[in-house]
Structures are given as C-alpha cells and as structure tokens.
C-alpha cells in the first residue's frame, strides 16, 4: 500500500460552512481516517493549504486545526506545483475570477455553488476547464444527505408507483440583526454582492430535481424581499434589496409537478429545515436532511371532510419511519472522496462545472419568470 499525498488549496473557508463542512468534516476527517482508498489499495491523503484575505483569521484557523500551510497570496499558492487542487468557497461574485486563475495554472478545480452570478459566466467557466483539460467539479451535497439517499432508495425500488408531485419546503427565520444578530452574512441580502435566495437555492433544486425526479421543462416563480432593512455584522443598517423568499413551480418533462418554497423569513413547524414530500400512486414519503417517513397505499387513512368535529385522525401517527440500516457519512465528505479519486484515478465524476451551470441557469430563469410574471421554458444549454 502506497500513500498518495495531494495538496488542496482551500480558498474562502474561514466562514462557518467552509470551516465546518469542507475543512473539518471533509479534508481533515479524510486525513484522520487514513485517506481515501483507491482501487489498487493505495491511500489518497489530502493536505490543506488555507487561502484567504484575512491573515489573522487564517492563522487562528490553521492553529486551531493543526494545518501547516496558509497564505493570503493566492497567486503564490497557484504557482506552487505541490498544490494540485483548487477549491473555491468564496462569495459568489468572487468565484469566477479566482477559479479561472486556478484553471490557467493547470489545477483541478472544485467549487461551491452557485458557480457564478450569471449563466453566461457559469458556462464560460465550465468551458474554460474543458478547454484546459483540467478535472473539475461542483459541490452537490444534498444528493448525499441521508434523507435524500433514503428517498432515492424508495424511487429506485418502485415504492411510489408513478410519481405525481413533489413539494419541497426549505428555510428558517434569519434574524434581521436589529434585536438579535443575523445568523447569515449580510452579503446574502444585497444584489451587488450576488445575494438572493433564488440564486443560492435554485442551484440546489436543479440538481436535486434532475437527479431524483427528472429534467425540468418549465417554471413559474415569484420572489420577494420580505425584510428590506437589516443590520450587518458591524452593527450598521443596510438596505436588503436581494430576495429573501421564493415560491416556485417546476414542470418536469415526465409530467411530475414540483413546488418548492425557499425562505429565510419563515419560522419552522415541520420535521426539518428542508422537507421533500413526494406523492405517488402507490405511496408517499417525506424526507428531511437525515430521516424519511413513508405511507404506503395499504395503510393510507380515508379522511372525510367534516369541519364541525375535531379531526379524529392523528395524521402524523399514520406514517412510518424508515430504518437507519446503514451508517451515513457526512454528505460533503462523500463527494470530496469521490472528487479526490477522480483527480488521482480518473474515476467518473459527473457533477462537473457544466452541471453547476445548469443550477445558475435555473436561477436566472427564475428571476426572469418573476420579472415577466409568466411561465418560462428551460432550454438545453447545448454544450
């Protein structure tokens, strides 16, 4: 057994998501387990190189987690031949410029989503990677969540019969910063910073719907700026002009209807921050981030509409929890392992930057549908 070391530039991981999911629970966790086993029995062992603009934050993060290499000089990191992969977790409006630098330097590139602020930029980024012949990928973490893996199992085994409709509910209350500090960064709520829940979440809904339920044919969307005034991290008030909620219907090519509500201005009264409710001719299921409940045709209750009495059926009690028959790894870590194998062994990795461009396209079409107040078709990107 040989050890295959691979250095990974992690740009923009001083934020909560980058630190927790990509550095600690992915790269460092993979190191701690002894690496990723290849088909020949060797082990790919990643080593983090932290890059960012704030030296103090980088130094503290590196010291906390025992990371040897960090720098504020991205160009120097890209010029170092020992660094083989570039990962980008920056704010969306900074991603294209820096990732193009990495592509030009010949690095394999792996990006958070959305990969760009516009479809043209996202497609251009994907084409640049293809033209340069560098391996590339985009994070599509929700496909590897335990709840959605259980949902995929139900689909693959025919539990639903013919799927009729899907209803996704995502979101939670993000404080405006006035009475309590906000738990999301202020750039999320400013158009000039590529903020907005449509750009942020439609990138997710595209790959979730495409991979589980079928290709999207058309959509209708209404966005909203429910809280136009917020207070930022420095305690300064600012105009929040980017959408903080979106209400969309997606018509699939196979006739399935998907409704997805996305909101940072809703208080949660459901099983999880994300729930995906699937109805089929033979059964239904509701999946959250980790759990999934099912109701088959044979144990579906038969309610009768009668508003004059207290509802006699306890509907929540008529569902069954799917068992946890296996151990589920962190969703981000699973995809990181697959990308590391792709880079080292050239194993298939279908979640490339062009898949990321499809998510940006859906967001752009969502804004168009909202602006024009009509249904909009989803064309093939043709590349």
C-alpha positions as CSV (number, residue, x, y, z in Angstrom):
1,X,0.0,0.0,0.0
2,X,1.3,3.4,-1.0
3,X,0.4,6.8,0.3
4,X,-0.5,9.3,-2.4
5,X,-0.3,12.8,-0.9
6,X,-2.3,15.6,-2.5
7,X,-2.3,19.2,-1.6
8,X,-5.6,21.1,-1.8
9,X,-5.9,24.9,-1.8
10,X,-9.0,25.9,0.2
11,X,-9.9,29.4,-0.7
12,X,-12.5,31.1,1.4
13,X,-13.0,28.5,4.2
14,X,-12.8,30.9,7.2
15,X,-16.6,31.2,7.1
16,X,-18.9,28.8,9.0
17,X,-19.8,26.5,6.1
18,X,-16.3,26.3,4.7
19,X,-14.7,25.7,8.1
20,X,-17.1,23.1,9.3
21,X,-18.1,21.2,6.2
22,X,-15.2,21.4,3.9
23,X,-12.1,21.8,6.1
24,X,-13.0,19.9,9.4
25,X,-15.6,17.4,8.3
26,X,-14.2,16.6,4.9
27,X,-10.5,17.3,4.3
28,X,-9.3,16.8,7.9
29,X,-11.7,14.0,8.5
30,X,-10.4,12.2,5.4
31,X,-6.8,12.6,6.8
32,X,-7.8,11.3,10.2
33,X,-9.3,8.2,8.7
34,X,-6.1,7.5,6.8
35,X,-7.1,8.8,3.4
36,X,-9.3,7.6,0.6
37,X,-8.6,4.0,-0.6
38,X,-8.0,3.6,-4.3
39,X,-9.0,0.7,-6.5
40,X,-5.4,-0.7,-6.1
41,X,-5.5,-0.4,-2.3
42,X,-3.3,2.8,-2.1
43,X,-4.5,5.7,0.0
44,X,-5.0,9.3,-1.2
45,X,-4.2,11.6,1.7
46,X,-5.2,15.3,1.3
47,X,-3.3,18.2,2.9
48,X,-5.0,21.6,3.3
49,X,-3.5,24.9,2.2
50,X,-5.6,27.6,3.6
51,X,-6.0,30.8,1.5
52,X,-7.9,34.0,2.3
53,X,-7.7,37.7,2.6
54,X,-7.6,38.0,6.5
55,X,-4.2,36.8,7.8
56,X,-5.4,36.8,11.5
57,X,-8.4,34.5,10.7
58,X,-6.2,32.2,8.6
59,X,-3.6,31.9,11.3
60,X,-6.2,31.2,14.0
61,X,-7.9,28.6,11.9
62,X,-4.7,26.9,11.0
63,X,-3.5,26.8,14.6
64,X,-6.9,25.5,15.9
65,X,-6.9,22.6,13.5
66,X,-3.2,21.9,13.1
67,X,-2.9,23.0,9.5
68,X,0.7,23.7,8.5
69,X,0.2,25.8,5.3
70,X,-1.7,29.0,4.9
71,X,-1.3,32.2,2.9
72,X,-3.0,35.4,1.8
73,X,-1.2,35.2,-1.6
74,X,-3.4,33.1,-3.9
75,X,-1.1,33.7,-6.9
76,X,1.8,32.2,-5.0
77,X,-0.3,29.2,-3.9
78,X,-1.4,28.6,-7.5
79,X,2.2,28.9,-8.7
80,X,3.3,26.1,-6.3
81,X,3.4,22.9,-8.2
82,X,2.9,20.9,-5.0
83,X,-0.7,22.3,-4.8
84,X,-2.8,20.1,-7.2
85,X,-6.4,21.0,-6.4
86,X,-8.1,24.4,-6.1
87,X,-11.3,24.6,-4.1
88,X,-13.4,27.8,-4.1
89,X,-15.8,28.6,-1.2
90,X,-15.7,32.4,-1.7
91,X,-18.7,34.7,-2.1
92,X,-20.4,34.0,-5.5
93,X,-19.3,37.3,-7.1
94,X,-15.6,36.4,-6.4
95,X,-15.7,32.8,-7.7
96,X,-15.2,33.1,-11.4
97,X,-12.2,35.3,-11.4
98,X,-10.3,33.2,-8.9
99,X,-11.3,29.9,-10.4
100,X,-10.2,31.0,-13.8
101,X,-6.8,31.7,-12.4
102,X,-6.6,28.2,-11.0
103,X,-7.7,26.7,-14.4
104,X,-5.0,28.8,-16.1
105,X,-2.5,27.4,-13.5
106,X,-3.5,23.9,-14.5
107,X,-5.1,22.9,-11.2
108,X,-8.0,20.6,-10.8
109,X,-10.9,22.8,-9.6
110,X,-13.8,22.1,-7.3
111,X,-16.3,24.8,-6.5
112,X,-19.1,25.6,-4.2
113,X,-22.4,26.6,-5.8
114,X,-23.7,28.7,-7.4
115,X,-20.6,28.7,-9.6
116,X,-21.3,32.2,-11.0
117,X,-23.8,35.0,-10.9
118,X,-25.0,34.5,-14.5
119,X,-25.5,31.6,-16.8
120,X,-23.0,33.0,-19.3
121,X,-20.3,33.2,-16.7
122,X,-21.1,29.7,-15.4
123,X,-21.0,28.2,-18.9
124,X,-17.8,30.1,-19.7
125,X,-16.1,28.8,-16.5
126,X,-17.1,25.2,-17.4
127,X,-15.8,25.6,-21.0
128,X,-12.6,27.1,-19.7
129,X,-12.0,24.0,-17.6
130,X,-12.9,21.7,-20.5
131,X,-10.6,23.6,-22.9
132,X,-7.7,23.5,-20.4
133,X,-8.3,19.8,-19.9
134,X,-8.4,20.1,-16.1
135,X,-10.6,18.0,-13.9
136,X,-13.4,19.9,-12.4
137,X,-16.5,19.6,-10.2
138,X,-19.2,21.4,-8.2
139,X,-20.5,20.7,-4.8
140,X,-23.9,19.0,-4.9
141,X,-24.1,18.0,-1.3
142,X,-27.8,17.4,-0.9
143,X,-27.7,14.3,-3.1
144,X,-25.7,12.6,-0.4
145,X,-27.8,13.6,2.6
146,X,-29.2,10.5,4.5
147,X,-32.8,11.7,4.0
148,X,-32.4,12.1,0.2
149,X,-30.5,8.9,-0.1
150,X,-33.4,7.1,1.6
151,X,-35.8,8.9,-0.9
152,X,-33.7,7.7,-3.8
153,X,-33.9,4.1,-2.5
154,X,-37.7,4.4,-2.5
155,X,-37.7,5.7,-6.1
156,X,-35.3,3.1,-7.3
157,X,-37.3,0.2,-5.7
158,X,-40.6,1.4,-7.1
159,X,-42.2,2.3,-3.8
160,X,-44.1,5.3,-5.2
161,X,-45.6,3.6,-8.3
162,X,-46.0,6.6,-10.7
163,X,-44.7,9.8,-9.0
164,X,-47.4,12.5,-9.3
165,X,-45.9,15.5,-7.5
166,X,-43.2,16.8,-5.2
167,X,-43.4,19.5,-2.6
168,X,-40.2,21.0,-1.2
169,X,-40.2,23.3,1.9
170,X,-36.9,24.9,2.8
171,X,-35.9,27.7,5.1
172,X,-35.9,29.2,8.6
173,X,-36.1,32.6,10.2
174,X,-32.9,34.6,9.7
175,X,-32.8,37.4,12.2
176,X,-32.6,40.9,10.7
177,X,-29.8,41.9,13.1
178,X,-31.8,44.6,14.9
179,X,-32.8,42.8,18.1
180,X,-30.7,39.7,17.6
181,X,-27.6,39.1,15.4
182,X,-28.3,37.6,12.0
183,X,-27.0,34.0,11.5
184,X,-26.2,34.5,7.8
185,X,-23.7,37.1,6.3
186,X,-25.1,40.4,5.1
187,X,-23.9,39.8,1.5
188,X,-26.7,37.2,1.1
189,X,-29.2,40.1,1.1
190,X,-27.5,42.5,-1.3
191,X,-27.8,42.3,-5.1
192,X,-24.4,43.9,-5.7
193,X,-22.8,41.0,-3.7
194,X,-24.7,38.4,-5.8
195,X,-27.0,37.7,-2.8
196,X,-30.6,36.4,-3.0
197,X,-32.2,33.1,-2.1
198,X,-33.1,32.3,-5.8
199,X,-29.5,32.3,-6.9
200,X,-28.5,30.5,-3.7
201,X,-31.2,27.7,-3.5
202,X,-32.2,27.1,-7.2
203,X,-28.7,25.8,-7.7
204,X,-29.6,23.1,-5.2
205,X,-33.1,22.5,-6.5
206,X,-31.8,22.0,-10.1
207,X,-29.5,19.0,-9.2
208,X,-32.0,17.6,-6.7
209,X,-34.9,17.6,-9.2
210,X,-32.7,16.5,-12.1
211,X,-31.2,13.6,-10.3
212,X,-34.2,12.3,-8.4
213,X,-37.3,13.2,-10.4
214,X,-36.4,14.1,-13.9
215,X,-35.4,17.1,-16.2
216,X,-37.2,20.4,-15.7
217,X,-39.2,21.6,-18.7
218,X,-40.6,25.0,-17.5
219,X,-41.0,27.0,-14.3
220,X,-43.0,29.8,-12.8
221,X,-41.5,31.8,-9.9
222,X,-42.4,34.6,-7.6
223,X,-39.7,36.1,-5.4
224,X,-40.0,38.6,-2.6
225,X,-37.9,40.9,-0.4
226,X,-39.9,40.5,2.8
227,X,-37.4,42.3,5.1
228,X,-36.0,45.3,3.2
229,X,-34.0,46.6,6.1
230,X,-31.3,44.6,8.0
231,X,-28.2,45.3,10.2
232,X,-24.9,43.9,9.1
233,X,-22.0,42.3,11.1
234,X,-20.6,45.7,12.1
235,X,-23.9,46.8,13.5
236,X,-24.6,49.1,10.5
237,X,-28.1,49.2,9.0
238,X,-28.3,48.5,5.2
239,X,-30.9,48.1,2.5
240,X,-31.6,44.4,1.9
241,X,-32.6,44.5,-1.8
242,X,-31.9,40.8,-2.7
243,X,-34.8,38.3,-2.5
244,X,-35.2,36.5,0.8
245,X,-38.0,34.2,-0.3
246,X,-39.1,32.5,-3.5
247,X,-42.2,30.5,-4.4
248,X,-41.7,28.3,-7.5
249,X,-43.4,25.6,-9.5
250,X,-41.3,23.4,-11.8
251,X,-43.0,21.3,-14.5
252,X,-40.9,18.3,-15.4
253,X,-40.6,16.7,-18.8
254,X,-42.2,13.5,-17.5
255,X,-45.3,15.4,-16.2
256,X,-44.3,15.5,-12.5
257,X,-45.1,18.8,-10.8
258,X,-42.6,20.1,-8.2
259,X,-43.4,23.0,-5.9
260,X,-40.5,24.5,-3.9
261,X,-40.8,27.2,-1.3
262,X,-37.5,28.7,-0.2
263,X,-37.4,31.3,2.6
264,X,-35.2,33.0,5.1
265,X,-38.3,34.6,6.6
266,X,-40.3,31.6,7.8
267,X,-40.5,30.0,11.2
268,X,-40.1,26.3,11.1
269,X,-43.0,24.0,12.0
270,X,-42.1,20.8,10.2
271,X,-39.7,17.9,10.7
272,X,-36.6,19.6,9.4
273,X,-35.2,22.8,7.8
274,X,-35.7,21.0,4.4
275,X,-38.5,18.6,3.8
276,X,-39.3,17.0,0.4
277,X,-42.8,15.5,0.2
278,X,-43.3,13.0,-2.7
279,X,-46.8,11.7,-3.7
280,X,-47.2,8.7,-5.9
281,X,-50.0,6.3,-7.0
282,X,-48.8,3.6,-4.6
283,X,-47.3,5.6,-1.7
284,X,-45.9,8.8,-0.4
285,X,-42.8,9.9,1.6
286,X,-41.5,12.9,3.3
287,X,-37.7,13.2,3.6
288,X,-35.7,15.6,5.7
289,X,-32.0,16.1,6.0
290,X,-31.5,12.8,7.8
291,X,-34.8,11.0,8.2
292,X,-37.6,9.8,6.0
293,X,-41.2,8.8,6.7
294,X,-43.4,6.7,4.4
295,X,-47.1,5.9,3.9
296,X,-48.0,3.1,1.6
297,X,-51.3,2.6,-0.2
298,X,-52.4,-0.1,2.2
299,X,-52.1,2.0,5.3
300,X,-53.3,5.3,3.9
301,X,-56.2,6.6,6.0
302,X,-59.5,7.6,4.4
303,X,-60.5,11.0,5.9
304,X,-63.9,12.6,5.4
305,X,-64.2,16.4,5.3
306,X,-66.2,17.5,8.4
307,X,-65.3,20.9,9.9
308,X,-67.9,20.5,12.6
309,X,-66.0,18.0,14.7
310,X,-62.4,17.7,16.0
311,X,-60.3,15.8,13.5
312,X,-60.4,12.1,14.7
313,X,-57.3,11.0,12.7
314,X,-53.9,11.8,14.1
315,X,-52.3,12.1,10.7
316,X,-48.7,12.2,11.9
317,X,-49.2,8.9,13.6
318,X,-50.2,7.2,10.3
319,X,-46.6,7.4,8.8
320,X,-43.8,5.0,9.4
321,X,-40.1,6.0,9.9
322,X,-37.6,4.4,7.5
323,X,-35.0,2.5,9.5
324,X,-31.3,3.5,9.6
325,X,-29.9,0.3,8.2
326,X,-26.5,1.7,7.4
327,X,-24.1,4.3,8.6
328,X,-24.3,7.6,6.7
329,X,-21.1,9.7,6.2
330,X,-21.1,13.5,6.0
331,X,-22.6,14.5,2.7
332,X,-19.8,16.9,1.8
333,X,-17.1,14.3,2.7
334,X,-18.7,11.7,0.5
335,X,-18.4,14.0,-2.5
336,X,-14.9,15.1,-1.6
337,X,-13.8,11.5,-1.6
338,X,-15.3,10.9,-5.0
339,X,-13.5,14.0,-6.4
340,X,-10.2,13.0,-4.9
341,X,-10.5,9.6,-6.6
342,X,-11.5,11.4,-9.8
343,X,-8.3,13.5,-9.7
344,X,-5.9,10.7,-8.8
345,X,-7.5,7.7,-10.6
346,X,-9.6,9.4,-13.3
347,X,-12.8,7.6,-11.9
348,X,-16.0,9.0,-13.3
349,X,-17.3,12.3,-11.6
350,X,-20.5,13.5,-13.3
351,X,-21.0,16.6,-11.1
352,X,-18.8,18.9,-13.2
353,X,-18.9,22.7,-13.7
354,X,-21.4,22.3,-16.5
355,X,-23.8,20.7,-14.0
356,X,-23.2,23.7,-11.9
357,X,-24.0,26.0,-14.8
358,X,-27.5,24.3,-15.0
359,X,-28.2,25.5,-11.5
360,X,-27.2,29.1,-12.3
361,X,-29.4,28.8,-15.4
362,X,-32.4,27.8,-13.4
363,X,-31.9,30.7,-11.0
364,X,-31.6,33.2,-13.9
365,X,-34.8,31.8,-15.4
366,X,-36.5,32.1,-12.0
367,X,-35.7,35.8,-11.9
368,X,-36.9,36.1,-15.5
369,X,-40.2,34.4,-14.7
370,X,-40.7,36.6,-11.6
371,X,-39.9,39.8,-13.5
372,X,-42.1,38.9,-16.5
373,X,-44.8,37.2,-14.4
374,X,-45.1,34.2,-16.7
375,X,-44.1,30.6,-17.3
376,X,-40.6,30.3,-18.7
377,X,-39.2,27.3,-20.6
378,X,-35.8,25.7,-19.6
379,X,-33.8,25.2,-22.8
380,X,-30.9,22.8,-23.1
381,X,-27.6,24.6,-22.5
382,X,-26.4,22.9,-25.7
383,X,-22.8,22.5,-24.6
